[in-house]
Amino acid sequence: MRKKRNPFKEIHQDVEPPEELKKRIIHDIKMHQLIADSAELFTVKFGKTLGDLFLNRSKKDTNNKNDQV
Amino acid sequence: MTHFTNYSDKELIVLITQKGEIDAFGTLYDRYIKVIFNKVMLTFGHRQDSEDITHDIFLKIFLRLKTYRGNAAFSSWVYSITNHHIIDVIRSAKNKSRYDHETDMASLTEEPADEQMLMIDSSKLMQIMEQLDEEDRMILILKYKDQMSMKGIMNVFNIKESTAKMRVSRAKKKAYQLYKEQYKNIEV
């Protein structure tokens, strides 16, 4: 049986995307990742480090007071 | 970046999302760029705009990679993001001429059958498509080139069935009307 013709399948653009587009996309993705990592560093990781630091310090202070008593 | 070429799409996604290998995204880019860029070009026609839109589509794909669950083929997932993004661009660019456009359409002849649409000569079809607005062009591409169901069109545009049918009908009428006007010797 003959396949039905579809002119819409025959129309297409055959344009080569520019090389710079790939560089631009990868560059922007890396920038985005860098910003996301930095944000994570200063919010989650830095916050956790500070939290740990103060928590350990207050524990240490409590232990010292207990030792003095 | 060539050392990623033997990896499957799913393996590349794991490398990117779990190991932070962003260069692996370059391989995914190489696999899909031509189809996506040419689809965008077919819809918008303008090269610089198409490059910017393609750029945004790839950023969207990257940002959503972690949400890909692997239920559908990755290519389908990529084309779905592409279609949705194209619709978003069309919608945001849509201007006040909408009402005029709808009124114009009311005066057009009755909706051509699919068989009539498929009888259009492909060499003339390209010229007709270029004269349609982006939304009509996109609808015809989805319906006839991608052979998307009415349900698929409803999902991509996020519209009701009646609205989808109306828009498909409008795009068909407009394309066929242009065909009749410009190639008068055809039988209607």
HADDOCK unambig.tbl for C-alpha pairs under 7 A between the chains (distance, minus, plus):
assign (segid A and resid 6 and name CA) (segid B and resid 118 and name CA) 5.50 0.50 0.50
assign (segid A and resid 7 and name CA) (segid B and resid 118 and name CA) 6.08 0.50 0.50
assign (segid A and resid 7 and name CA) (segid B and resid 120 and name CA) 6.71 0.50 0.50
assign (segid A and resid 7 and name CA) (segid B and resid 121 and name CA) 6.41 0.50 0.50
assign (segid A and resid 7 and name CA) (segid B and resid 122 and name CA) 4.59 0.50 0.50
assign (segid A and resid 8 and name CA) (segid B and resid 122 and name CA) 6.83 0.50 0.50
assign (segid A and resid 8 and name CA) (segid B and resid 144 and name CA) 5.93 0.50 0.50
assign (segid A and resid 8 and name CA) (segid B and resid 145 and name CA) 5.02 0.50 0.50
assign (segid A and resid 9 and name CA) (segid B and resid 145 and name CA) 5.08 0.50 0.50
assign (segid A and resid 10 and name CA) (segid B and resid 122 and name CA) 6.29 0.50 0.50
assign (segid A and resid 11 and name CA) (segid B and resid 122 and name CA) 6.37 0.50 0.50
assign (segid A and resid 11 and name CA) (segid B and resid 126 and name CA) 6.20 0.50 0.50
assign (segid A and resid 12 and name CA) (segid B and resid 42 and name CA) 6.69 0.50 0.50
assign (segid A and resid 13 and name CA) (segid B and resid 38 and name CA) 5.29 0.50 0.50
assign (segid A and resid 13 and name CA) (segid B and resid 41 and name CA) 6.63 0.50 0.50
assign (segid A and resid 13 and name CA) (segid B and resid 42 and name CA) 5.88 0.50 0.50
assign (segid A and resid 14 and name CA) (segid B and resid 38 and name CA) 6.39 0.50 0.50
assign (segid A and resid 15 and name CA) (segid B and resid 38 and name CA) 6.39 0.50 0.50
assign (segid A and resid 17 and name CA) (segid B and resid 34 and name CA) 6.95 0.50 0.50
assign (segid A and resid 17 and name CA) (segid B and resid 37 and name CA) 6.68 0.50 0.50
assign (segid A and resid 25 and name CA) (segid B and resid 55 and name CA) 6.01 0.50 0.50
assign (segid A and resid 29 and name CA) (segid B and resid 59 and name CA) 6.76 0.50 0.50
